């Protein structure tokens, strides 16, 4: 590897050679120098990791530059000729009409004028205001003094309370737009002069969570029946401690679940994977193989690991495998999502030949050096990758023969992205209850968005006690 045009590997090897030739060094000093060389190699391997050769996010890349896939163009900024743009259109039912009369004093005198029509212009604006509905229940009294009071509408149970639209708006801002509770409170106070505390916002979110119990059961059942599902997990901070947020999703459904563990204990408790029998797309986190379903591996991870093997370990086979997978992905895409059996067989043979060639460049550990050690000898990262590509060939190449299986697990990773944004804004969840509320509400909103429903529509229906149409169709 090179850093600032310095060949670090060559320098380390030179030092090792000098140590080997130096006979007068004490054993203690020699051991200390060897340990320092190992530490230098380990630190350099970490420093040279970035978003292109590992799973690190692009935001951690030092001095990162935005890469544009588009080349330079001579076009002017903005919409191009022939582009179907959008603009403000007048509405048919304006909320207010203001008549503007001609000042007749400015007209030439001595003539008669009659009105023949009008020219209209519209100004589209917003009116942020408090809206209070007061219900007055009639009281009747008979001759004996018995009183009879009219019934208030369902849900109106207190002398003064918040309305469903206000609750939906608060949940929208805190759970969908990820605005902290205190800033939601400021919004209601400053814009509408409504006293809404941070505690009330939490209670609105909790109420939304309780109303989502039917959605929870429906979503788990539908995901368990899906033909293809994406799974992923990411670290989250709850009360200063590391926890894990698990995600199971498809193109039409999303389910999030927080847990202290990352493995099968959490996945079992989530209640989806134990019943799933379709194709599960993931990043080769081994606990996923605990479940009895068909597996498909994320090749975006493989491409990054192959990049690292080439950059840091100078593995030529890794560069060739990377090129093969990229080319194969393009061929499958051009073919409509899957290849005919004969063509798929040819690509599989190319894949195997390359891995066989890699065995020479990246061999397994020498068993003669075991020296009494039991178990599996330690492999390099490049060797582990090679063995995974070899042993899990079917799962790596499943996208080639099954039309519904994608080349990557981007669906699962994209679904998790906004949860990472929440962590950047808020830093952590204060409690596991807060994390579970967030996950359930976000699962509902993400699913509704995939089904073509806006977050506002989804929350309005929720606080009205109604289910979206796609849930009713699923129940039918």
Phi, psi and omega per residue, in radians:
X1 nan 2.682 -3.123
X2 -2.148 2.404 3.051
X3 -2.275 2.114 -3.070
X4 0.911 0.786 3.104
X5 1.136 0.264 3.074
X6 -1.761 2.183 3.118
X7 -1.389 1.649 -3.039
X8 -1.164 -0.759 -3.126
X9 -1.026 -0.760 -3.140
X10 -1.115 -0.692 3.134
X11 -1.136 -0.750 3.138
X12 -1.132 -0.729 3.126
X13 -1.124 -0.619 3.111
X14 -1.133 -0.739 3.118
X15 -1.117 -0.735 3.113
X16 -1.064 -0.688 3.137
X17 -1.166 -0.702 3.097
X18 -1.122 -0.697 3.096
X19 -1.112 -0.653 -3.133
X20 -1.159 -0.621 -3.104
X21 -1.416 -0.455 -3.102
X22 -1.298 2.033 -3.060
X23 -1.681 -0.262 -3.011
X24 -1.624 -0.011 3.133
X25 -1.247 2.467 3.076
X26 -1.250 2.653 3.132
X27 -0.993 -0.645 -3.113
X28 -1.154 -0.804 -3.137
X29 -1.146 -0.696 3.124
X30 -1.066 -0.796 3.140
X31 -1.103 -0.714 -3.139
X32 -1.109 -0.734 3.128
X33 -1.150 -0.671 3.117
X34 -1.142 -0.685 3.092
X35 -1.115 -0.728 3.119
X36 -1.090 -0.683 3.108
X37 -1.123 -0.680 3.100
X38 -1.125 -0.763 3.131
X39 -1.106 -0.698 3.105
X40 -1.067 -0.767 3.132
X41 -1.098 -0.748 -3.140
X42 -1.114 -0.775 -3.130
X43 -1.150 -0.683 3.125
X44 -1.143 -0.658 3.098
X45 -1.081 -0.618 3.123
X46 -1.297 -0.702 -3.102
X47 -1.095 -0.635 -3.059
X48 -1.483 0.024 3.074
X49 -1.385 2.435 3.083
X50 -2.561 -3.020 -3.057
X51 -1.202 -0.301 -3.105
X52 -1.554 -0.346 -3.129
X53 -2.173 0.254 3.102
X54 -2.754 -3.057 3.136
X55 -1.569 0.171 3.106
X56 -1.158 2.485 3.140
X57 -1.256 2.679 3.136
X58 -1.001 -0.483 -3.105
X59 -1.118 -0.322 -3.136
X60 -1.583 -0.094 -3.135
X61 -1.210 2.270 3.122
X62 -1.263 2.361 3.098
X63 0.891 0.730 -3.072
X64 -1.200 2.491 3.107
X65 -1.961 2.442 3.102
X66 -1.234 2.162 3.129
X67 -1.681 2.325 3.138
X68 -1.885 2.209 3.116
X69 -1.304 -0.318 -3.121
X70 -1.534 2.437 3.077
X71 -1.384 3.068 3.119
X72 -1.162 2.529 -3.097
X73 -2.374 2.642 3.094
X74 -1.562 0.066 -3.124
X75 -1.230 2.587 3.070
X76 -1.319 2.693 3.090
X77 -1.078 2.681 3.087
X78 1.675 -3.037 -3.115
X79 -1.130 2.449 -3.110
X80 -1.597 2.898 -3.141
X81 -1.041 2.286 -3.105
X82 1.574 -0.111 -3.125
X83 -1.273 2.306 3.108
X84 -1.466 1.633 -3.120
X85 -1.523 3.118 3.092
X86 -2.175 2.574 3.119
X87 -2.560 2.955 3.105
X88 -1.147 2.299 3.087
X89 -1.953 2.502 3.102
X90 -1.149 2.602 3.128
X91 -1.689 2.684 -3.097
X92 -1.418 -0.396 -3.072
X93 -2.222 1.286 3.135
X94 -1.069 2.566 -3.109
X95 -1.261 -0.469 -3.138
X96 -2.531 2.419 3.097
X97 -2.050 2.160 3.129
X98 -1.942 2.020 -3.133
X99 -1.423 2.280 3.100
X100 -1.986 2.027 -3.097
X101 -1.660 2.595 3.077
X102 -1.240 2.349 3.068
X103 -1.350 1.759 -3.026
X104 -1.119 -0.291 3.123
X105 -1.191 -0.346 -3.118
X106 -1.576 -0.108 -3.087
X107 -1.476 2.700 3.074
X108 -1.033 2.422 -3.093
X109 -1.465 2.756 3.072
X110 1.554 0.048 -3.129
X111 -2.037 2.760 3.082
X112 -1.754 2.418 -3.118
X113 -2.176 2.494 3.059
X114 -2.304 2.613 -3.117
X115 -1.378 2.249 -3.101
X116 -2.114 0.107 3.128
X117 2.569 -2.787 3.133
X118 -2.671 2.792 3.017
X119 -1.956 2.265 -3.027
X120 -2.003 2.563 2.990
X121 -2.404 2.545 -3.101
X122 -2.098 2.481 3.033
X123 -2.014 2.013 -3.140
X124 -1.625 2.092 -3.067
X125 -2.410 3.141 3.083
X126 -2.153 2.712 3.108
X127 -2.246 1.718 3.132
X128 -1.521 1.945 -3.048
X129 -2.617 2.706 3.033
X130 -1.319 2.465 3.117
X131 -2.260 1.990 -3.074
X132 -1.957 2.212 3.056
X133 -1.869 2.145 3.093
X134 -1.841 2.146 3.088
X135 -1.683 2.219 3.115
X136 -2.033 1.807 -3.101
X137 -1.430 2.134 -3.114
X138 -1.131 2.476 3.103
X139 -2.059 2.208 3.070
X140 -1.991 2.607 -3.142
X141 -2.370 2.334 -3.136
X142 -1.582 -3.069 -3.084
X143 -1.141 -0.440 3.141
X144 -1.534 0.030 3.119
X145 1.552 0.104 3.093
X146 -1.298 2.326 -3.098
X147 -1.797 2.468 3.113
X148 -2.239 2.118 -3.066
X149 -1.949 2.334 3.096
X150 -1.115 2.602 -3.117
X151 -1.380 2.376 3.054
X152 -1.317 2.749 3.091
X153 -1.033 2.675 3.130
X154 -1.006 2.325 3.123
X155 1.655 -0.302 3.102
X156 -1.593 1.650 -2.969
X157 -2.121 -0.050 -3.095
X158 -2.231 2.814 3.102
X159 -1.040 -0.685 3.079
X160 -2.467 2.284 -3.131
X161 -2.646 2.893 3.116
X162 -1.427 2.541 3.131
X163 -1.476 2.903 -3.086
X164 -1.173 -0.618 3.140
X165 -1.168 -0.667 3.093
X166 -1.121 -0.749 3.116
X167 -1.079 -0.765 3.141
X168 -1.092 -0.691 3.138
X169 -1.168 -0.693 3.121
X170 -1.132 -0.755 3.122
X171 -1.160 -0.662 3.106
X172 -1.020 -0.807 -3.094
X173 -1.230 -0.705 -3.063
X174 -1.429 -0.628 -3.050
X175 -1.740 -0.501 3.140
X176 -1.701 -0.834 3.101
X177 -1.495 -0.113 3.030
X178 1.099 0.568 3.110
X179 -1.439 2.274 -3.141
X180 -1.010 2.685 -3.061
X181 -0.956 -0.784 -3.081
X182 -1.109 -0.611 3.125
X183 -1.310 -0.533 3.014
X184 -1.124 -0.741 3.098
X185 -1.030 -0.784 -3.140
X186 -1.090 -0.647 3.133
X187 -1.034 -0.846 -3.107
X188 -1.189 -0.653 -3.123
X189 -1.241 -0.801 -3.060
X190 -1.326 -0.713 -3.026
X191 -1.499 -0.594 -3.019
X192 -2.235 -0.010 3.126
X193 1.002 0.708 3.090
X194 -1.955 2.131 -3.134
X195 -1.333 1.759 3.105
X196 -2.104 2.000 -3.109
X197 -1.416 2.866 3.075
X198 -1.073 -0.602 3.095
X199 -1.124 -0.643 3.105
X200 -1.141 -0.702 3.104
X201 -1.048 -0.746 3.087
X202 -1.066 -0.728 -3.141
X203 -1.132 -0.632 3.078
X204 -1.097 -0.749 3.107
X205 -1.108 -0.682 3.125
X206 -1.148 -0.700 3.094
X207 -1.112 -0.718 3.093
X208 -1.063 -0.712 3.120
X209 -1.075 -0.756 3.138
X210 -1.135 -0.634 3.122
X211 -1.236 -0.265 -3.073
X212 -1.606 0.151 3.126
X213 -0.983 -0.766 3.095
X214 -1.125 -0.634 3.113
X215 -1.123 -0.694 -3.131
X216 -1.005 -0.855 -3.135
X217 -1.144 -0.732 -3.131
X218 -1.110 -0.810 -3.080
X219 -1.115 -0.751 3.131
X220 -1.095 -0.745 -3.131
X221 -1.124 -0.777 -3.114
X222 -1.161 -0.694 3.122
X223 -1.171 -0.669 3.127
X224 -1.119 -0.462 -3.134
X225 -1.580 -0.102 -3.036
X226 -1.148 2.625 3.081
X227 -1.337 -0.560 -3.136
X228 -2.386 2.342 3.125
X229 -2.438 2.501 3.090
X230 -1.820 2.440 3.132
X231 -2.291 2.449 3.115
X232 -2.782 2.935 3.109
X233 -2.625 2.693 3.137
X234 -2.579 2.694 -3.130
X235 -1.313 2.455 3.052
X236 -2.334 2.794 -3.109
X237 -1.880 2.085 3.082
X238 -2.152 1.987 -3.122
X239 0.956 0.653 3.087
X240 1.435 0.058 -3.122
X241 -2.021 2.589 -3.117
X242 -1.296 2.176 3.015
X243 -2.247 -3.092 -3.095
X244 -2.278 2.411 3.066
X245 -1.882 2.017 -3.104
X246 -1.667 2.517 -3.120
X247 -2.307 2.278 2.977
X248 -2.162 2.201 -3.026
X249 -2.654 2.911 3.023
X250 -2.457 -3.003 3.126
X251 -1.224 -0.248 -3.092
X252 -2.147 -0.120 -3.077
X253 -2.438 2.650 3.080
X254 -2.464 2.418 3.042
X255 -2.428 2.196 3.083
X256 -1.936 2.580 3.125
X257 -2.642 2.150 3.122
X258 -1.576 2.558 3.141
X259 -2.769 2.698 3.110
X260 -1.245 -0.402 -3.083
X261 -1.884 2.827 -3.129
X262 -1.823 -0.371 -2.973
X263 -1.615 -2.606 -3.000
X264 -1.148 -0.470 3.125
X265 -1.037 -0.768 3.114
X266 -1.221 -0.733 -3.104
X267 -1.142 -0.665 3.086
X268 -1.128 -0.746 -3.109
X269 -1.172 -0.521 3.107
X270 -1.096 -0.545 2.979
X271 1.445 0.431 3.124
X272 -2.105 -0.935 -3.045
X273 -1.068 -0.622 3.121
X274 -1.055 -0.370 -3.094
X275 -1.895 0.014 -3.054
X276 -1.479 2.334 -3.114
X277 -2.203 0.111 -3.124
X278 -1.531 -2.566 3.113
X279 -1.734 2.160 -3.129
X280 -1.836 2.068 3.136
X281 -1.697 2.202 -3.099
X282 -2.714 -3.080 -3.040
X283 -1.809 0.454 3.093
X284 1.256 0.395 2.940
X285 -1.142 2.041 -2.901
X286 -0.970 -0.627 3.118
X287 -0.971 -0.411 3.105
X288 -1.115 -0.520 -3.141
X289 -1.303 -0.043 3.050
X290 -1.239 -0.329 -3.019
X291 -1.716 2.486 -3.046
X292 -1.473 1.384 3.094
X293 -2.610 3.058 3.088
X294 -1.456 2.468 -3.048
X295 -2.025 2.584 3.041
X296 -2.398 2.265 -3.046
X297 -1.656 2.598 -3.135
X298 -1.350 2.026 -3.116
X299 -1.429 -0.208 3.014
X300 -1.119 -0.661 3.062
X301 -1.128 -0.731 3.138
X302 -1.092 -0.717 -3.141
X303 -1.085 -0.704 3.127
X304 -1.193 -0.714 3.129
X305 -1.197 -0.614 3.072
X306 -1.155 -0.637 3.082
X307 -1.085 -0.756 3.117
X308 -1.117 -0.748 -3.136
X309 -1.071 -0.597 3.121
X310 -1.337 -0.806 -3.063
X311 -1.210 -0.760 -3.022
X312 -1.665 -0.570 -3.079
X313 -1.901 -0.010 3.136
X314 0.945 0.710 3.123
X315 -1.512 1.885 -3.096
X316 -1.110 -0.659 -3.130
X317 -1.055 -0.558 -3.123
X318 -1.137 -0.730 3.113
X319 -1.131 -0.701 -3.134
X320 -1.180 -0.676 3.118
X321 -1.183 -0.674 3.096
X322 -1.050 -0.792 3.128
X323 -1.125 -0.666 3.140
X324 -1.120 -0.793 -3.116
X325 -1.150 -0.696 3.114
X326 -1.123 -0.763 3.127
X327 -1.123 -0.744 -3.141
X328 -1.109 -0.696 3.116
X329 -1.039 -0.742 3.135
X330 -1.162 -0.705 -3.142
X331 -1.111 -0.752 3.138
X332 -1.136 -0.718 3.113
X333 -1.086 -0.773 3.132
X334 -1.147 -0.485 -3.122
X335 -1.444 -0.049 3.113
X336 1.678 0.194 3.068
X337 2.062 -0.285 3.081
X338 -2.771 2.772 -3.091
X339 -1.833 2.645 3.017
X340 -1.082 2.676 -3.077
X341 -0.918 -0.766 -3.102
X342 -1.121 -0.769 -3.137
X343 -1.195 -0.682 3.105
X344 -1.071 -0.654 3.131
X345 -1.123 -0.697 3.132
X346 -1.115 -0.741 3.109
X347 -1.148 -0.645 3.138
X348 -1.125 -0.685 3.125
X349 -1.157 -0.694 3.079
X350 -1.077 -0.731 3.122
X351 -1.057 -0.794 -3.120
X352 -1.200 -0.673 3.127
X353 -1.098 -0.700 3.137
X354 -1.151 -0.713 3.110
X355 -1.167 -0.615 3.097
X356 -1.145 -0.702 3.078
X357 -1.113 -0.635 -3.125
X358 -1.142 -0.467 3.137
X359 -1.026 -0.571 3.137
X360 -1.297 -0.737 -3.110
X361 -1.320 -0.554 -3.080
X362 -2.288 1.274 -3.051
X363 -1.287 2.857 3.073
X364 -1.269 2.930 3.118
X365 -1.046 2.586 3.136
X366 -1.292 2.011 -3.109
X367 -1.121 -0.375 -3.141
X368 -1.220 -0.271 3.135
X369 -1.649 0.248 -3.090
X370 -1.077 -0.744 3.085
X371 0.917 0.857 3.060
X372 1.436 -0.062 3.125
X373 -1.237 2.450 3.104
X374 -1.785 2.781 3.097
X375 1.501 -2.891 -3.071
X376 -1.422 2.224 3.109
X377 -1.187 2.549 -3.104
X378 -1.096 2.322 3.081
X379 -1.837 2.758 2.989
X380 -1.310 2.889 3.111
X381 -1.077 -0.675 3.138
X382 -1.132 -0.705 3.134
X383 -1.177 -0.721 3.097
X384 -1.049 -0.711 3.116
X385 -1.134 -0.758 3.130
X386 -1.033 -0.801 -3.116
X387 -1.162 -0.595 3.098
X388 -1.168 -0.785 3.120
X389 -1.105 -0.545 3.135
X390 -1.369 -0.859 -3.024
X391 -1.315 -0.452 -3.113
X392 -1.995 0.690 -3.109
X393 -0.958 -0.792 -3.094
X394 -1.053 -0.728 -3.106
X395 -1.299 -0.561 3.108
X396 -1.175 -0.738 -3.029
X397 -1.726 0.188 -3.088
X398 -1.073 -0.533 3.129
X399 -1.083 -0.360 -3.070
X400 -1.309 -0.486 -3.012
X401 -2.069 -0.236 3.123
X402 -2.004 2.028 -2.997
X403 -1.054 -0.613 -3.061
X404 -1.367 -0.231 -3.076
X405 -1.534 2.167 -3.126
X406 -1.452 2.951 3.131
X407 -1.261 -0.512 -3.090
X408 -2.266 3.048 3.048
X409 -1.776 0.591 -3.069
X410 -1.059 -0.548 3.134
X411 -1.023 -0.861 3.131
X412 -1.118 -0.718 -3.131
X413 -1.184 -0.687 3.112
X414 -1.124 -0.678 -3.137
X415 -1.125 -0.513 -3.136
X416 -1.439 -0.265 -2.953
X417 -1.033 -0.772 -3.082
X418 -1.201 -0.420 3.065
X419 -1.202 -0.542 3.065
X420 -1.244 -0.589 3.076
X421 -1.101 -0.722 3.114
X422 -1.022 -0.717 -3.140
X423 -1.165 -0.629 3.115
X424 -1.191 -0.604 -3.124
X425 -1.318 -0.859 -3.004
X426 -1.719 -0.303 3.133
X427 1.510 -0.807 3.140
X428 -2.907 3.002 2.939
X429 -1.635 2.495 -3.124
X430 -1.337 -0.454 -3.109
X431 -2.655 2.849 3.071
X432 -1.126 -0.599 3.104
X433 -1.076 -0.744 3.113
X434 -1.118 -0.664 3.119
X435 -1.152 -0.698 -3.129
X436 -1.197 -0.663 3.082
X437 -1.075 -0.833 3.138
X438 -1.019 -0.808 -3.083
X439 -1.132 -0.711 -3.116
X440 -1.209 -0.782 -3.141
X441 -1.151 -0.733 3.123
X442 -1.162 -0.606 3.070
X443 -1.047 -0.780 -3.141
X444 -1.131 -0.833 -3.094
X445 -1.168 -0.691 3.112
X446 -1.121 -0.743 3.114
X447 -1.097 -0.772 -3.138
X448 -1.086 -0.705 3.111
X449 -1.085 -0.715 3.113
X450 -1.153 -0.459 -3.134
X451 -1.570 0.117 3.081
X452 1.514 0.323 -3.118
X453 -1.982 2.377 3.125
X454 -1.275 2.801 3.133
X455 -1.110 -0.643 3.124
X456 -1.118 -0.796 3.101
X457 -1.060 -0.748 -3.092
X458 -1.104 -0.772 -3.111
X459 -1.278 -0.587 3.071
X460 -1.076 -0.815 3.086
X461 -1.055 -0.721 -3.095
X462 -1.052 -0.825 -3.104
X463 -1.355 -0.216 2.993
X464 -1.495 -0.062 3.136
X465 1.366 0.426 -3.111
X466 -1.983 2.718 3.084
X467 -1.759 2.532 3.041
X468 -1.068 2.707 -3.103
X469 -1.057 -0.596 -3.103
X470 -1.160 -0.475 3.053
X471 -1.257 -0.650 3.126
X472 -1.152 -0.672 3.109
X473 -1.162 -0.660 3.109
X474 -1.143 -0.649 3.128
X475 -1.203 -0.584 -3.141
X476 -1.207 nan nan
